[in-house]
Amino acid sequence: MRFASWFAAFLFFFSGSRDLFAQRNLAGADEAKYALERLSVTGRVLMIAAHPDDENTALLAWLARGRKVRTGYLSLTRGEGGQNLIGSEQGNLLGLIRTQELLSARRIDGAEQFFSSAVDFGFTKSVDETLGKWGRERILGDVVYVIRKFQPDVIVLRFSGTPRDGHGQHQASAILGKEAFAAAADPARFPEQLKELKPWHAKRLMWNVFAFNRQQEQQAQTLSGRIEVDPGDFDPLLGYSYSEIAGMSRSQHKSQAMGSAERRGSQKNYLVTVAGDTAKTDILDGIPNGWSDSHLSALLREAATAYDPREPQKTVGLLLKARALMPEGRKRSELDETIAVCTGLWLDPAQIVRWLRRDLRSGSQPR
């Protein structure tokens, strides 16, 4: 039975990061090339908003698929208070549906998904009502926990924290995000978390300017200190622009009728620094976005450059050398997955189960 235990662990190990490659048509040579390039990037960005479908999927796709930084979305609620276009489920059952819609969206745009314990109790214009029902300190602690766990270099707020946002829960998400930016770095705040985590100071807090109407769009273009990104850029490796990927991702929110066109062409987004070190030209200005170990960095670059789509296994030697230098963590797991992709590793669980059953019936030791 030791073999059965090992096999179960093996399946778990190699299935952990498969969602990294869930983007449509990203397989084979494209999958391996994408994975190799991603290994050299160490930056992290976390977006915060209130509900499923509040996230800017275009910006998430541009960051995760284009810039290849580790990207996350924290939805404070699971959308229990919304409407349901596709069925009769409401309340917690709708929250379950919308949770799965979010996870499906992330498998497409490449970001990770997080939640707090806040409950969507329906539309309100009142921030005080929102924070009162949520429990301000409790949800702030949740946000701080995610920041300390994910350790983003940049935190992006989807809303401004002002009446401009409309929904009181939208406003509250930005207010709590601003407070959490400082609180996550303060060891005196939520010290009980420090038994497993450590204080984390993100480099900067930014607002991804959200426009509900044409007037707000025009105002966004005049904001002082804004930086501009364009998710409309086409990625020849993926075969889509990031805004097309965003359309696929956003269309997963079926219960909210959020079907979105897969568009190409320029679609400018604006970000403004709210706190921390001011970004002048790029969201990752002044942030190390690679490995400090020059030997590790060189090995990963060489593997990506030397990659031959017809003989991907030739990169494995370099990747194994890099693995010996790479610290434990998420990137080590991604490296292991990349090695599996480049070796063409393929498993037939049904066949292995048949082997196990045969060995057990015969009384022989599992191979």
C-alpha positions, 0 to 999 in steps of 0.5 A, spaced: 500 500 500 506 504 500 505 505 492 498 507 493 500 512 498 505 515 493 501 515 487 496 519 491 501 524 493 504 524 486 497 525 483 496 531 488 503 534 486 502 534 479 495 536 479 496 542 483 498 548 478 494 545 472 490 551 472 496 555 470 494 553 463 487 553 462 487 558 457 484 556 451 488 553 446 494 553 450 497 546 450 503 543 447 509 547 445 505 554 447 504 551 454 511 549 455 514 556 452 509 560 457 511 556 463 518 557 461 518 564 461 513 565 467 519 562 471 523 568 471 518 573 473 517 574 481 512 580 481 506 579 485 499 584 484 493 583 488 486 586 486 481 588 491 473 589 490 467 587 493 463 582 489 464 577 483 464 580 477 467 587 480 474 585 477 477 588 471 479 581 467 482 585 462 487 588 467 488 581 470 489 577 464 494 583 462 498 582 468 498 574 469 498 572 462 502 578 459 506 580 464 506 573 467 506 576 474 503 572 480 496 575 480 490 575 485 483 577 485 480 578 492 473 578 492 470 580 499 463 577 498 461 571 494 455 575 491 450 572 495 445 578 494 445 579 487 440 576 482 440 570 478 439 570 471 440 562 470 436 559 475 432 560 482 437 559 487 438 565 491 442 567 497 447 562 499 446 557 493 447 563 489 453 565 492 456 558 491 454 559 484 458 565 483 464 562 487 464 557 481 463 562 476 469 566 479 474 560 479 472 558 472 474 566 470 480 565 473 482 559 470 482 563 463 485 569 465 490 566 469 489 570 476 488 566 483 482 567 487 481 569 494 475 571 498 473 574 505 468 572 510 464 578 508 456 577 506 453 580 500 446 583 503 444 586 497 444 593 494 446 599 499 449 606 498 451 606 505 458 605 507 456 605 514 451 600 513 456 595 510 461 596 515 456 595 520 453 589 518 460 586 515 464 588 522 469 592 520 475 590 524 473 582 522 473 584 515 479 588 515 483 582 518 481 578 513 484 583 508 490 583 512 491 576 512 490 575 504 495 581 503 500 577 508 499 570 505 499 573 498 505 578 499 503 582 493 508 588 491 502 592 488 495 592 491 490 595 486 483 597 488 478 597 483 474 602 487 475 609 489 472 609 496 468 615 495 460 616 493 463 616 486 463 608 487 455 608 488 454 601 491 456 602 499 459 595 498 464 598 493 466 604 497 467 599 503 472 595 499 476 600 497 476 603 504 478 597 507 483 596 502 487 602 504 486 601 511 489 594 510 495 596 506 498 600 512 495 594 517 498 589 514 505 592 515 504 593 522 506 587 527 501 590 532 495 589 528 492 582 528 498 579 531 495 573 532 496 572 524 504 572 526 504 565 528 504 563 521 505 569 517 509 575 517 508 583 516 508 585 509 509 592 506 507 592 499 511 597 495 504 601 493 497 601 493 493 603 486 487 605 484 484 602 477 480 608 475 473 605 474 468 609 470 461 608 470 459 613 464 463 617 459 464 623 464 468 619 468 472 616 462 474 623 460 476 625 468 480 619 468 484 621 462 486 628 466 488 625 473 494 627 475 500 622 476 496 616 472 500 611 468 497 607 462 496 600 460 493 597 454 490 590 455 488 590 448 495 588 446 495 582 442 499 576 444 502 572 438 504 566 443 497 565 446 493 567 439 489 572 443 489 579 445 488 580 453 482 584 452 479 577 448 481 573 454 478 578 458 472 577 454 472 569 455 473 570 463 468 575 464 463 571 460 463 566 466 459 570 470 453 567 467 448 568 473 449 575 472 448 576 465 455 578 464 457 575 457 462 580 454 465 581 447 472 578 445 475 584 443 481 586 439 484 593 439 486 598 444 483 599 450 487 603 455 486 603 462 489 608 468 492 607 474 493 612 480 498 611 486 494 612 492 499 610 497 506 608 498 512 609 492 509 613 486 509 609 480 511 614 474 511 609 468 509 602 470 505 599 475 512 595 477 516 601 477 522 600 482 520 593 484 525 587 483 521 582 478 526 577 477 531 572 481 536 575 486 541 569 485 544 571 478 546 563 477 539 561 478 536 567 473 541 565 468 539 558 468 532 560 467 533 565 461 538 559 458 532 554 458 527 559 455 532 561 450 534 554 448 527 551 448 526 547 442 518 546 441 520 539 437 525 537 443 522 540 449 526 535 453 533 538 452 531 544 457 530 539 463 537 538 464 537 546 465 531 546 469 533 541 474 540 545 475 535 551 477 531 547 481 537 545 486 537 553 487 530 555 487 527 556 494 521 552 496 514 555 495 510 557 489 515 558 484 518 551 485 511 548 484 511 551 477 518 549 476 516 542 477 510 543 473 514 545 467 519 540 468 513 535 467 510 539 461 517 539 457 518 531 459 511 530 456 509 526 462 503 523 461 499 518 466 493 514 465 490 513 472 485 508 470 491 503 467 495 504 474 489 503 478 488 496 474 495 494 475 494 496 483 488 491 483 492 486 479 498 486 484 493 486 490 489 480 487 495 476 486 498 478 493 505 481 490 508 487 492 505 493 488 510 495 483 
